[in-house]
Amino acid sequence: MNRDERAGAGPDEAARLEIGRATASDWRVFESWAAGEGWNPGPADGGCFLAQDPDGFFVGRIDGRPVSAVSVVNYGEEFSFLGFYLVHPDFRGQGHGYATWQAGLEHAGGRVIGLDGVLDQQDNYRRSGFQLAHRNIRYVGSAAAVGARAPGGIDAAVLPADQVGRHAIEAYDGGRFPAERPVFLDRWLSAPGHIAYAAVADGGLVGYGVIRPAPAFAKIGPLFADTPEIAEALFRALVSGLAAASGPEAPVEVALDVPEPNAAAVALAERYGMKPSFETARMYTGPVRAMDLATVYGITTFELG
């Protein structure tokens, strides 16, 4: 997710902006600004994100004070994902965000870049070469409503993900994301507080998902499944698993970030009384490898794709 206002900065102010790579110690800046925009980052997000590409986070400073940020995280040699495009409210409209954006894009080199951007910035992204692929809709609803609805039967076993071979999950994930991401998945599946389940049928993986706590509401992502029924079974298992692990402190609301073209994913969210709360535009600077969007019921994150 990305938010900035582009305008020209005065020469003196522009000259004072120093852009460098952010480190783990800068993560609180990214986290607090994202929280201020209502993006609700999870407490373990930083470690997972930085593990994928420690050099992919950038911060702009004026007189030592952080004023702008962006991440351009590389996945292998072909694909990058841009996120955390943010400027402190006191410094918007002065060109600092765009300067930081340009520094981040250099990190991607010749890779195709993706982003999930706020809708009102699409024209700006197009001027930088991004083209719309589809919209995503964040649905938020009551976690209690999941337990109140009777589950349907499926011809698959839903198991904790650590009972399934990691390579099987990586292979399944690869058909639903523009790049291989074993380093990220290794951290995402095992981070503190994260609950992961997989669905297996006839000896093969037919779906998996992760839920993680966050201050305002729990977040499901990814949620990948061969069929709507398997997606629903995983959805229920994730919410129930987090409730069991958290006890009385379990989040009362849960969010699912749905790609709008997947009508079955939209129907799943609506069936449990979840309501749209936020939208993004998934955009790319070029062609990405074929992905089975019909099996994507929840994207992983708006920040890293």
N, C-alpha and C positions, 0 to 999 in steps of 0.2 A: 504494500500500500504506500501511496506516495502523495505528499501534499507540499506545494510551494507556490509562490507567486513570482513570475518572472518580470523583471524590470531592470533598468540600468542602474548600477551603483555609481556614485560619484567617484572620481579618480582617487581621491585620498582614501576613502573608505575601502574601495576595491583593493588598493595596494596593501591595506592592513590585513586583509584576509589571508590567513595561512592555512593551507589544506594539507593534511597528513593522514596516514593510516591510523585508524582507531585500534585500540588494544582492548584487552579484557577489562582493564580499569575504566575504559570509556563506556562500557556497556550500559551503565546506569543512565547515561545521557540518552542513548537510544531508547532505553526502556521507559524512562520517565516521559520523554516527548511522545512516544507512541501511546502510552497510557493516557496522556492528556488529550489525544485525538480520539480516544475511545476504542483503540485497537486491542487493548487488553492482552498484552504479552504474558506468556506463562513464565513462572519463576525459573524453569530449566531451559528456556529458549536460548539464552545467550550462549551457554556452553555448547549446545547442539549446533547453532548457527556458525559460531566461530570455528568449530572443529572442521566444518566442510571447507572453509577457505579463510584462514586467519588473516590473509592480506586483503580481503575483499570488503572491508569496512572503512569508511572515510569520514573525517570530521573536519569542519572548517572552524577556525578560531580567530577571534579578534582580540588582541591584547591578552591572549591566553584563555579567553572565555569561549566555550563552545557555542556556535551560532547556527551551524548547519550540519547536515549528515546525509549520507547515502550509503547503501551497500550494493556492490556488484559482485555476486558470489559465483565463482567459476565451478562448473561441473565438467571435468575433463577438458578436452581440447575443442569441443564443438558448441557448448552451450553455457550461458551465464544467466543469472536472474537478478534483477534490480529491485531493491526495496528500501524501506526506511528513508525515503526521500523527504526530509523534514527540515524546516527552518524554525528557529525560535520565534515566537510571535513578535518580539521586539525588533527583529531584524528582517522581517519579510518585505518584499517589494524592493529590495536593494541589490538584487543580482547575486547574492551569496549562494543561494540554493543552486542556481544554474552553473556557477563556477565549480561548485562541489560535484554536481551531476557530471560535468565534463571530465573531471578528474577520475570519477568512478568509471565512466565509459572507457577511458584509456586502459583500465585494468582488464577489460573484457577482450581487448585485442580484436581479432577478426571473428570472434564467436558470435553466433546469433544470441540476442538478448531477449528475455521475456520479462514482463512485469504485470502486476495486478494494481492498476492505478485507479485513483478516485475519478469518477466519471467526468467531473468538470475540468479535468486537466487533459482530456483526450486530444484536443487540438494541439496542445504543447507537445505531447508525446509524438504525435504524427509528424510534427516539424523535425523531430529527431530521428525519424525513420521507422517508428513503430506503427503497426497496423493491427486493427481489432481482430481478434480471433473469436471471442465470445464474452458474454457477461457472466459474472459470478454473483450469487446472492447469499448473503449471510442470514440464516434463519436462527432465531433464538426462541427457546421455549422452556417449559417446566420439566425438570428432570423427573419429578414425581409422575408426570403424565406417561412416561415410558413404562413404569411398573404397573400403571393402572390399565394398560391395554393388553389383551390376551395375545400371546405370541402365536405365529403361524408355524406349521411344520415345514422342515426342509430336509432334503436328502444329503445332509452334510453334517460333520461334527465341528462344533465351535470350540477351540482350544486356546489356552494361553499361548501367545506367539512364541514363547521360549521353548515350547514343545515341538516346534516346527523348525526345520533346518533354515538357517539364515540365508543360505544361497537360494532356497526356494522362494523366500520372500523378496529377495533382491531381483530375481528373474521376473516374478509377477509384477513387482513395482515398475520394472523397466518398460513394460508395455503400456504404462499409464502416466509416464512422466517423460519429458523430452531428453533425458540423459540418465546414465547410470549414476547412482549415488550411494555406494556401499558405506562410505565413511559416515555420511549423514545418517543413514538408516541405523547403523550400529549404535549411534548415540541416541537417536530418536526413540528407538524401541526399548531402550534400557535406562533412560534418564529418570532421575528421582521423581516420583509422583506420576509418571506416565504408565498407563495401562494399555496393553496391546493384546489383541486376539486375532486368531486366524481361523479360517474355515477350510476344511479338508473333505474331499469327496473322491472315492475311488483311487485313493493314494496320491491325489494331486491337490495343490492349493487352488482354491476357488474364491478366495477373498481374504482381506485382512484390514485391520483398522487400529487406530490409536486414539486415546482420549487423554487429555492432560488438564490439570487444574490451572486456573488463572484467577486473578482477584475478583473480577466481576461475574464471570461465568466460566464453566468448563468448556473446552473446545475439542471437538472431534476432528481429526485430520491426520493422515488420510483415511478415507473410507472407500475401499475398492472392492468390488464384488462382481461375480459373473452374472448374477440375477438379482431382481428386486427383493426376492425372498431371503436370499443370503445376506444382502445388504441390511435388511431389517433385523435379521437375527444378530448380526455383528453389532449393529447400532444398539440393540437392547443389551447385549452382553457388555459392551463398553460402558454404558451408563450405569448398569448394575454393578459392574466391577469397580468402578470408581467410587460408587456409594459404599460398597462393602469395605474398600480400602480406607476411605476417609472417615467412615462412621458419622457421628453427629456433625462433623465439620464439612460434610460433602456439599459441593455447590448445589444451589437450588435451581440454577438454570444451566442450560447447555446450548452450545452453538454448533451449527453445521454449515460449512461454506460450500454451497451447491453450484456446480456449473449449470447455468440456465438451460442449455440445449438438452440436458438429460432430464426428460419429463418425468421419468420414474424416480429420480432423486428429488425433484421438486415435490412430487406426490408423497414421498416418504416423509419429508419434513412437515408437510401440511397435514398428513394423517395423524401426526402426534401433536397437532395444535401449535406448531412453531410458526412464528411470524417473521416476515422480512424486516431486517433492521439496517442493512447496509449493502451497498453494491460496489463492485469493482469491474474494471474492464481488463480482461486478459489480452495483452498485446505482445507481438513479437516483431523483431526487426527483419526477420526472414523466415524461410521455411524450417519447420522442425520435423523430427521423425514422426511417423504415424503413431497416434495414440488412440486407444479404445475408449473414447470419452463416454460411451454408453455404459461403461463399467466403473466410471468415476462418480461416486455418490457424495464425496466430500474431498475437496482439495486439501493438500497438506497444510500449507500456511499461505497467507497473503504476502508474507515477507520473503520467503525463499521458494515459492512455487508449489 
